[in-house]
Amino acid sequence: MSNQARSEAAFDAMGDPMRRRITETLGRGALPVGELADRLPIGRPAVSKHLKVLESAGVVEHTSVGTRNLYALAPDGLAPLQVWITETWDDVLSAFAEHVENGERP
């Protein structure tokens, strides 16, 4: 998958407020679906659906431990978002610096 496709998939996945909450919760450590659901205002089936979207976007991953699936943030899952934001911000700052150097007012 290209970097652009990875960043678009990650942004699409993170566009939902509940998926952002799931990601924030998993930032504290891996959890099974049931424990995630206990910490959120939605049930297990909805959490599972959101996890599938996040996993297909590469934001989270799961490992099987016995009969339980533990979900955690993927090590580089949010990296495409960071790269996109950094590149975009760098472009904006460069354009602003050029604007100022040319003596133009904002």
Sequence and secondary structure as in RCSB ss.txt:
>XXXX:A:sequence
MSNQARSEAAFDAMGDPMRRRITETLGRGALPVGELADRLPIGRPAVSKHLKVLESAGVVEHTSVGTRNLYALAP
DGLAPLQVWITETWDDVLSAFAEHVENGERP
>XXXX:A:secstr
  HHHHHHHHHHHHTSHHHHHHHHHHTT  EEHHHHHHHSSS HHHHHHHHHHHHHTTSEEEEEETTEEEEEE T
TTTHHHHHHHHHHHHHHHHHHHHHHHTT   
